Amino acid sequence: MSFRQQLILTNMSSLPSPGTVGGKRTIFHPGNVRLHDFTLYFTQGQTGALSTPKPATKGQIAAALERVELKVGTTTIRDFTAAQLIARQNILGYASTPDGALIVRMSNPLAATVIGEEMTSWDLRGIPELQIVLTLNVPATGTHFDVSAISSVDSVANTNSGGSRYIGRFIRESRWTDIIGEGRKSYFLIPRTRPFSRLWLFAEDDLPTRVILRVNGIDVYDVSQTAEKPELAMQLINYGKNPPVDNNGNVVGVWPIILNPNEVVDDRLDITPADTLELITERPGSGQIEFLIEQQTPGVAA
């Protein structure tokens, strides 16, 4: 099948019991196909008809879906929350989905070229299975709740036109939290294991007023945002992004460091463990940052 087709995913573990917080449902996706995306469908009872299945709202999905992990064997390829996924997709300008649906994309439909979109699909040849592990907060007894999934796949290999060279890219995602202090601070714990194209800084309190990314002493990113100069929002909007902003025009909730604003797959920061990678922030107060990094690799094991 050289065309994309829908694959209804039926091999999954049981739904956690009503009222469970942090329960797991694992969806087992078959390997040996090329995976473009999958959609999670959530149904939940609504006020006045709690036992009747209805599409869950985006807020209900974010509350119910605490975590998504994509795994091959024991290797985690992606790790994110529903709220983080929705926020990133809104900023990047993906088409909105109706209530009840959450799309997780491998191939990038906004890529600058068709080959760029195809390259970022996940070529699962030789991989028997992909595990989609959902951490769920299930509503109490009496409220209907369920989650199912459908994926979009084909059988095309991610190779050049002659089939002699593999050209695929897996966009991996990992996240961690740390405390960033008040004032101007340097942070050296961003992974240098793989090239990356995007780094997201999620904060429940105030975002920094300036962020600098410095590689081997050279500034490769330096953006500010203040009431007088909402530079971050202006930069994102200039490239067709849709950041959430406050009354001053400043971005709120997350600071996106997007190194490929034109969606060119090869626009990335090539970094190795031998390099020095420094994140410099200026912020009015100390607080927790949840980092999410999007790295590029040719495959699962790389």
C-alpha positions in Angstrom: 0.0 0.0 0.0 1.8 3.1 -1.2 -1.2 5.3 -0.2 -2.0 6.3 3.4 -4.7 4.2 5.0 -6.5 4.3 8.4 -5.6 1.6 10.8 -8.1 1.0 13.7 -6.1 0.1 16.8 -7.8 -2.6 18.8 -5.0 -4.3 20.6 -4.9 -2.4 23.9 -4.9 -3.0 27.7 -8.0 -2.5 29.8 -9.2 1.0 30.8 -8.3 1.8 34.4 -11.2 1.6 36.9 -13.5 4.6 37.4 -11.9 7.2 39.8 -8.4 6.0 39.1 -5.7 8.7 39.1 -2.6 7.9 37.1 -3.8 4.6 35.7 -2.3 3.2 32.5 -3.8 2.1 29.2 -1.3 0.8 26.6 -2.2 0.7 22.9 -0.1 -1.7 20.9 0.6 -0.4 17.4 1.9 -2.9 14.8 5.3 -2.4 13.4 6.7 -2.9 9.9 4.7 0.0 8.5 5.4 3.7 8.0 3.5 5.7 10.6 2.4 9.3 9.9 0.1 10.1 12.8 -2.4 8.6 15.2 -5.5 10.1 16.7 -6.8 9.5 20.2 -10.5 9.6 20.5 -12.0 10.5 23.9 -15.6 10.2 24.9 -16.9 11.4 28.2 -20.3 12.0 29.8 -21.3 15.7 30.0 -23.3 17.6 32.6 -26.9 16.5 32.6 -26.1 13.2 30.9 -23.1 11.8 32.6 -23.7 8.2 31.4 -24.1 9.2 27.8 -21.0 9.0 25.5 -20.2 12.4 24.1 -16.9 13.9 22.6 -14.7 15.1 25.4 -13.9 18.8 25.4 -10.2 19.9 25.0 -10.2 20.8 28.7 -11.5 17.3 29.7 -8.9 15.7 27.5 -6.1 17.7 29.1 -7.4 16.8 32.5 -7.8 13.1 31.7 -4.6 12.5 29.8 -1.8 13.1 32.2 1.0 11.7 30.1 1.8 10.0 26.7 4.8 7.9 26.2 5.8 6.3 22.9 8.0 3.3 23.4 9.8 0.7 21.4 10.7 -2.1 23.8 12.1 -0.2 26.8 13.2 2.8 24.8 11.0 5.9 25.2 10.9 7.9 22.0 8.5 10.6 23.1 7.1 11.8 26.4 4.7 14.7 26.8 1.4 15.7 28.3 -1.9 16.5 26.5 -1.7 20.1 27.6 1.8 20.5 26.2 0.8 18.9 22.9 -2.2 21.1 22.5 -0.2 24.2 23.3 2.6 23.4 20.9 0.2 22.5 18.0 -1.7 25.7 18.6 1.4 27.8 18.4 2.8 26.0 15.4 -0.4 26.6 13.5 -1.7 23.0 13.0 -5.4 22.8 12.0 -7.6 22.6 15.0 -9.3 19.3 15.7 -12.9 18.8 16.9 -13.8 18.0 20.5 -13.0 14.4 21.4 -9.9 14.1 19.2 -6.2 14.6 19.8 -3.8 14.0 16.9 -0.2 13.0 17.6 1.9 13.6 14.5 5.0 12.0 13.3 5.2 13.4 9.7 5.0 17.2 9.7 2.2 18.4 7.4 3.6 22.0 7.8 7.0 21.0 6.5 8.5 23.3 3.8 8.6 20.5 1.3 6.8 17.3 0.6 10.0 15.3 1.1 10.4 17.0 4.5 7.0 15.8 5.5 7.7 12.3 4.3 11.1 12.2 6.0 9.7 12.8 9.4 7.2 9.9 9.3 8.3 6.9 11.4 9.6 4.1 9.3 8.9 1.1 11.6 10.4 -1.6 9.3 12.1 -4.2 11.4 10.3 -2.9 14.5 7.6 -5.4 15.7 5.6 -3.0 17.8 5.2 0.5 19.0 3.7 1.0 22.5 1.5 4.0 23.1 1.3 4.3 26.9 -1.4 6.6 28.2 -1.4 7.8 31.8 -5.1 8.6 32.6 -7.1 10.2 35.3 -10.5 8.4 34.9 -13.7 10.1 36.0 -15.7 8.7 38.9 -18.2 5.9 38.7 -21.4 7.1 36.9 -19.5 9.2 34.3 -18.9 7.5 30.9 -15.3 7.6 29.8 -13.3 5.8 27.1 -10.4 6.4 24.8 -9.7 4.7 21.4 -7.2 5.2 18.6 -6.8 5.2 14.8 -3.5 5.7 13.0 -2.5 6.7 9.5 0.1 4.4 7.9 1.5 3.3 4.5 4.2 0.9 3.4 6.7 3.2 1.8 10.3 3.1 3.0 12.1 6.3 4.0 14.9 5.9 1.4 16.1 7.9 -1.5 14.6 7.4 -4.9 16.9 4.6 -5.7 16.3 2.9 -2.4 20.1 2.8 -1.6 20.1 5.3 1.3 17.9 5.7 4.4 16.8 9.4 4.8 14.2 9.2 7.6 14.2 11.3 10.7 12.6 10.4 14.0 11.6 13.5 16.0 12.1 12.4 19.5 10.7 14.3 22.5 11.9 14.2 26.1 11.1 16.4 29.1 12.3 17.3 32.5 11.8 20.0 35.2 14.3 22.2 37.0 14.3 25.4 39.0 15.7 28.5 37.3 16.7 31.3 39.6 16.0 35.0 39.7 18.0 37.4 37.6 20.5 36.4 34.9 21.3 32.7 35.2 23.2 30.1 33.1 21.9 26.6 32.7 24.1 23.8 31.3 21.9 20.7 31.6 20.2 20.7 28.2 20.9 17.3 26.5 23.7 17.4 23.9 23.2 13.8 22.7 21.4 14.6 19.4 20.6 17.6 17.1 17.5 19.5 18.0 15.2 21.9 16.2 12.9 23.1 19.1 13.1 23.6 22.8 10.0 24.5 24.8 10.2 26.2 28.3 6.8 25.7 30.1 6.3 27.8 33.2 3.3 28.2 35.5 4.6 31.5 36.8 6.3 34.3 34.9 8.4 33.5 31.8 11.9 35.0 31.4 12.3 38.4 29.9 15.2 37.3 27.8 16.5 33.9 26.6 19.9 33.2 25.1 21.2 30.0 23.6 25.0 29.9 23.5 27.0 27.2 21.8 30.8 27.1 22.3 30.7 30.8 23.3 28.6 31.9 20.3 25.0 33.1 20.7 22.8 31.3 18.2 19.5 32.6 19.7 18.9 35.8 21.7 15.3 37.0 22.1 13.7 39.3 24.7 10.1 40.1 25.7 9.1 43.0 27.9 6.0 45.3 27.9 8.0 47.8 25.8 9.4 45.2 23.4 7.3 42.0 22.8 10.1 40.6 20.6 9.3 36.9 21.1 5.6 37.2 20.0 6.6 39.4 17.0 9.2 36.9 15.9 6.8 34.0 16.1 4.0 35.8 14.4 6.3 36.9 11.6 6.8 33.2 10.8 3.1 32.4 10.9 2.9 31.0 14.4 0.1 31.7 16.8 1.5 32.3 20.3 -0.9 33.0 23.3 -0.2 36.6 24.4 -1.3 38.9 27.3 -2.5 42.5 27.1 1.1 43.7 26.5 1.5 41.3 23.6 3.9 39.1 25.5 3.8 35.3 25.1 2.4 33.5 28.2 2.7 29.9 29.5 5.5 28.7 27.3 8.7 30.1 25.7 9.2 28.4 22.3 12.8 28.3 21.0 12.1 27.4 17.4 15.2 27.0 15.3 13.3 25.9 12.2 10.6 28.6 11.9 10.3 27.9 8.2 9.7 24.2 8.9 12.8 23.1 7.0 13.7 19.7 8.3 17.5 20.3 8.1 17.3 23.6 10.1 18.5 22.3 13.4 21.2 22.8 16.0 23.8 20.1 15.4 25.2 19.5 18.9 27.5 16.8 20.3 28.6 15.9 23.9 31.9 17.6 23.1 30.2 21.0 22.7 29.3 23.5 25.4 25.6 24.3 25.4 24.5 27.2 27.7 21.0 28.4 28.2 21.0 31.9 29.7 17.8 33.3 31.2 16.8 36.6 32.7 13.7 36.5 34.8 12.1 38.6 37.5 11.8 35.7 40.0 12.8 32.1 40.7 10.5 29.3 39.6 10.1 25.9 38.0 10.5 25.4 34.3 9.4 22.2 32.5 11.6 21.7 29.5 10.6 19.7 26.4 13.2 19.2 23.7 12.5 17.9 20.1 15.6 16.0 18.9 16.3 14.4 15.5 17.6 10.9 15.0 17.7 8.5 12.1 16.0 5.7 14.0 14.9 4.3 17.4 18.3 3.2 18.6 20.3 6.3 17.5 
